[in-house]
Amino acid sequence: MSSDTSAAKVRANLTGYFGVTLIGLGLWMGSRGFVTLDAGYPLLWLTPAFVIGAWLGARLFRVSSEQVYRRIALVALCLAGLYALFAS
């Protein structure tokens, strides 16, 4: 985020990283038997929220400035880090 790389490339790299990580985590959890039918039910209502959020993010990215994107992305990453640090 602090490099001279364009926001579009940073966004693409973050999207790719988290996409590959999510797929890998899903495969690992499935192979270990951590995924049950009860765990799949929230997907029924989380998937539409994810799709709407991704669509809205893509639309807002096109009209935002480089600086606005970087600030929002850094805040989101910091919040995710704090959650991971303090969540039990």
QUIKA-V210121 format. One record per residue. N is the residue number from 1. BURIAL is + if it has 9 or more other C-alpha atoms within 8 Angstrom, else -. D_CENTER is the distance of its C-alpha to the mean C-alpha in Angstrom with 2 decimals. Layout:
BEGIN
n-><N & N>
burial-><BURIAL & BURIAL>
d_center-><D_CENTER & D_CENTER>
END
This chain:
BEGIN
n-><1 & 2 & 3 & 4 & 5 & 6 & 7 & 8 & 9 & 10 & 11 & 12 & 13 & 14 & 15 & 16 & 17 & 18 & 19 & 20 & 21 & 22 & 23 & 24 & 25 & 26 & 27 & 28 & 29 & 30 & 31 & 32 & 33 & 34 & 35 & 36 & 37 & 38 & 39 & 40 & 41 & 42 & 43 & 44 & 45 & 46 & 47 & 48 & 49 & 50 & 51 & 52 & 53 & 54 & 55 & 56 & 57 & 58 & 59 & 60 & 61 & 62 & 63 & 64 & 65 & 66 & 67 & 68 & 69 & 70 & 71 & 72 & 73 & 74 & 75 & 76 & 77 & 78 & 79 & 80 & 81 & 82 & 83 & 84 & 85 & 86 & 87 & 88>
burial-><- & - & - & - & - & - & + & - & - & + & - & - & - & - & - & - & - & - & - & - & - & - & - & - & - & - & - & - & + & + & - & - & - & - & - & - & - & - & - & + & - & - & - & - & - & - & - & - & - & - & - & - & - & - & - & - & - & - & - & - & + & - & - & - & - & - & - & - & + & + & - & - & - & + & - & - & - & - & - & - & - & - & - & - & - & - & - & ->
d_center-><15.32 & 19.05 & 20.37 & 22.07 & 19.51 & 18.73 & 15.63 & 15.24 & 15.34 & 12.98 & 10.33 & 11.34 & 11.29 & 7.82 & 6.72 & 9.51 & 9.00 & 5.83 & 7.66 & 10.83 & 9.94 & 8.96 & 12.16 & 14.14 & 13.42 & 14.37 & 17.44 & 18.45 & 18.27 & 20.17 & 22.73 & 23.38 & 23.94 & 21.24 & 20.16 & 22.73 & 23.46 & 23.06 & 19.48 & 18.81 & 20.17 & 17.23 & 15.46 & 18.18 & 17.04 & 13.26 & 12.96 & 14.68 & 12.62 & 9.36 & 11.55 & 13.10 & 10.12 & 9.04 & 12.79 & 13.37 & 10.86 & 12.60 & 15.90 & 15.52 & 14.45 & 17.73 & 19.84 & 18.52 & 20.01 & 18.80 & 19.46 & 17.68 & 14.42 & 14.82 & 15.74 & 12.90 & 10.34 & 12.62 & 12.98 & 9.35 & 9.37 & 12.81 & 12.14 & 9.65 & 12.48 & 15.12 & 13.83 & 13.81 & 17.18 & 18.91 & 17.69 & 20.32>
END
